[in-house]
Amino acid sequence: MTSVQSRAGEELTLTRAPRASAQHVDKTYPLWFHLPGGIVYIVLFIVPTLFSFYFAFTRWTLFKSTFIGFENFVLFFNEPGLIGSLKNTLIYGFLTSGAKVALGMVLAVVLSMPIIARGYLRSVTFFPVLVSAVGVGLTFQVLLDPYNGVVNKLITSVTGSDGPGWLTDPNIALLSVAGIDIWKGVGLATLIYIAGIAAIPNEYFEAARVDGASSWQMFRHIILPLSFPATSTVIILSLIGGLRSFDLIWTTTQGGPGFASDVIASVVYKQYQAGFYGLSTAGNVILFVVVAAIIYPLSRWLNSKETVL
C-alpha cells in the first residue's frame, strides 16, 4: 500500500511540473505579444499628445516657438465665438448620443422579431454607417437647400408654405446637423443592440411567456437590463464620436451661419487655417480634457453597473 501511494505521489509530482512551467510561459507570452502594439501606441499617440500639451502654451510656427504660458487658453475662454463652440460641442455630443441609444434600442427590438424581410431591413438600417461622412454631408447640403432642395420643395407642395432654412437658420442649423448624424450613426447602435439581444438566453423569454408576461414586461424586465452591456457600449462610442465630430459639420455648414454650429473641432481647424497654431493647439487640448473628463467617470460608472447586474 505504501509503495502504491509513493508511486502515485511521484506521478502526481511529474504531472504537476509541466503544468507549472506551462503557466509560467503563458504569463510571459502576452507581454511580448503586446509590446509592438505598445510601441506604436506610444510613438503615435502618447508622444504627440505630450507635444500638443507643450505647444498649447506657446506661440509657434513650423520653425520656432515662444513660450507664452496660459495666454492661448485665456484668449480661448474670452472669445464669445470660441466659448460658444464648447457649448455647441456638449449639446451636439449629448443630443446625438441619447438619440442613438433610444432609437437604436427600438430598432433593434423590432428587427429582432420574426418579421418579413428582416435581413433586408437590417441591411438598410446599417447602410448609412458605411457611407463616408463627407459624402453624407454634401448630399444633405443639396437635399436641405432652402430654395432648391428636395425636402423644402416637398414641404411647399404639401403645406403651401416655404420650408425652413435647415442649414442656414442659426436657430436650427446645429440641430439639423445633429439629425443627420443620428441618421448616419443609428445603424451601428442598432447592430450592437441586436447582438446584445441575441446573446440573451431564450429560456428567459420562454419562462416569461409561460408566466403570461406581455411584450412590454419582457422588454422592461428582460431585454432592457440584460442588454445593459450593449447600452454602455453605445453610450461611450456615440458620445465620444459626438464630442469629436468635425467632418459632417464642416461639409454641411462649416460651423455657420456665423458661429451657430461651430464645435471645438471646427474652431481648431479654422484657427489652423488662419495661422494661429498655438490657439488651435490649445483648443485641441481643451477638447481632449473635455472628452476625458466626461468619458472616464462615465465609463467607470457604467462598468460598475454592469458588475452589479
GIDAQUI-V484531 format. One record per residue. RES is the residue in three letters. SS is DSSP state (A for helix, B for strand, O for the rest). PSI is psi as a letter, one per 30 degrees, with the letter a starting at -180 (999 if undefined). Layout:
# GIDAQUI-V484531
res = [RES	RES]
ss = [SS	SS]
psi = [PSI	PSI]
This chain:
# GIDAQUI-V484531
res = [MET	THR	SER	VAL	GLN	SER	ARG	ALA	GLY	GLU	GLU	LEU	THR	LEU	THR	ARG	ALA	PRO	ARG	ALA	SER	ALA	GLN	HIS	VAL	ASP	LYS	THR	TYR	PRO	LEU	TRP	PHE	HIS	LEU	PRO	GLY	GLY	ILE	VAL	TYR	ILE	VAL	LEU	PHE	ILE	VAL	PRO	THR	LEU	PHE	SER	PHE	TYR	PHE	ALA	PHE	THR	ARG	TRP	THR	LEU	PHE	LYS	SER	THR	PHE	ILE	GLY	PHE	GLU	ASN	PHE	VAL	LEU	PHE	PHE	ASN	GLU	PRO	GLY	LEU	ILE	GLY	SER	LEU	LYS	ASN	THR	LEU	ILE	TYR	GLY	PHE	LEU	THR	SER	GLY	ALA	LYS	VAL	ALA	LEU	GLY	MET	VAL	LEU	ALA	VAL	VAL	LEU	SER	MET	PRO	ILE	ILE	ALA	ARG	GLY	TYR	LEU	ARG	SER	VAL	THR	PHE	PHE	PRO	VAL	LEU	VAL	SER	ALA	VAL	GLY	VAL	GLY	LEU	THR	PHE	GLN	VAL	LEU	LEU	ASP	PRO	TYR	ASN	GLY	VAL	VAL	ASN	LYS	LEU	ILE	THR	SER	VAL	THR	GLY	SER	ASP	GLY	PRO	GLY	TRP	LEU	THR	ASP	PRO	ASN	ILE	ALA	LEU	LEU	SER	VAL	ALA	GLY	ILE	ASP	ILE	TRP	LYS	GLY	VAL	GLY	LEU	ALA	THR	LEU	ILE	TYR	ILE	ALA	GLY	ILE	ALA	ALA	ILE	PRO	ASN	GLU	TYR	PHE	GLU	ALA	ALA	ARG	VAL	ASP	GLY	ALA	SER	SER	TRP	GLN	MET	PHE	ARG	HIS	ILE	ILE	LEU	PRO	LEU	SER	PHE	PRO	ALA	THR	SER	THR	VAL	ILE	ILE	LEU	SER	LEU	ILE	GLY	GLY	LEU	ARG	SER	PHE	ASP	LEU	ILE	TRP	THR	THR	THR	GLN	GLY	GLY	PRO	GLY	PHE	ALA	SER	ASP	VAL	ILE	ALA	SER	VAL	VAL	TYR	LYS	GLN	TYR	GLN	ALA	GLY	PHE	TYR	GLY	LEU	SER	THR	ALA	GLY	ASN	VAL	ILE	LEU	PHE	VAL	VAL	VAL	ALA	ALA	ILE	ILE	TYR	PRO	LEU	SER	ARG	TRP	LEU	ASN	SER	LYS	GLU	THR	VAL	LEU]
ss = [O	A	A	A	A	A	A	A	A	A	A	A	A	A	A	A	A	A	A	A	A	A	A	A	A	A	A	A	A	A	A	A	A	A	A	A	A	A	A	A	A	A	A	A	A	A	A	A	A	A	A	A	A	A	A	O	O	B	B	B	O	O	O	O	B	B	B	O	O	O	A	A	A	A	A	A	A	A	O	A	A	A	A	A	A	A	A	A	A	A	A	A	A	A	A	A	A	A	A	A	A	A	A	A	A	A	A	A	A	A	A	O	O	O	O	O	O	A	A	A	A	A	A	A	A	A	A	A	A	A	O	O	A	A	A	A	A	A	A	A	A	A	A	O	O	O	O	O	O	A	A	A	A	A	A	A	A	A	A	O	O	O	O	O	O	O	O	O	O	O	O	O	A	A	A	A	A	A	A	A	A	A	A	A	A	A	A	A	A	A	A	A	A	A	A	A	A	A	O	O	O	A	A	A	A	A	A	A	A	A	O	O	O	O	A	A	A	A	A	A	A	A	A	A	A	A	O	A	A	A	A	A	A	A	A	A	A	A	A	A	A	A	A	O	O	O	A	A	A	A	A	A	O	O	O	O	O	O	O	O	O	O	O	A	A	A	A	A	A	A	A	A	A	A	O	O	A	A	A	A	A	A	A	A	A	A	A	A	A	A	A	A	A	A	A	A	A	A	A	A	A	A	A	A	A	A	A	A	O]
psi = [e	e	e	e	e	e	e	e	e	e	e	e	e	e	f	e	e	e	e	e	e	e	e	e	e	e	e	f	e	e	e	e	e	f	e	e	e	e	e	e	e	e	e	f	e	e	e	e	e	e	e	e	e	e	f	f	g	l	j	l	a	f	f	l	k	k	k	g	b	g	e	e	e	e	e	e	f	f	k	e	e	e	f	e	e	e	e	e	e	e	e	e	e	e	e	e	e	e	e	e	e	e	e	e	e	e	e	e	e	e	f	f	l	i	l	k	h	e	e	e	e	e	e	e	e	f	e	f	e	f	k	k	e	e	e	e	e	e	e	f	e	e	e	g	k	f	e	g	k	e	e	e	e	e	e	e	f	e	f	g	l	k	l	l	i	e	g	f	k	f	f	g	e	e	e	e	e	e	e	e	e	e	e	e	f	f	e	e	e	e	e	e	e	e	e	e	e	f	f	k	k	f	e	e	e	e	e	e	e	e	f	g	k	l	e	e	e	e	e	e	f	d	e	e	e	f	g	e	e	e	e	e	e	e	e	e	e	e	e	e	e	e	f	g	k	e	e	e	e	e	f	e	f	h	f	a	k	b	g	e	g	k	l	e	e	e	e	e	e	e	e	e	e	f	g	i	e	e	e	e	e	e	e	e	e	e	e	e	e	e	e	e	f	e	e	e	e	e	e	e	e	e	e	e	e	e	e	e	999]
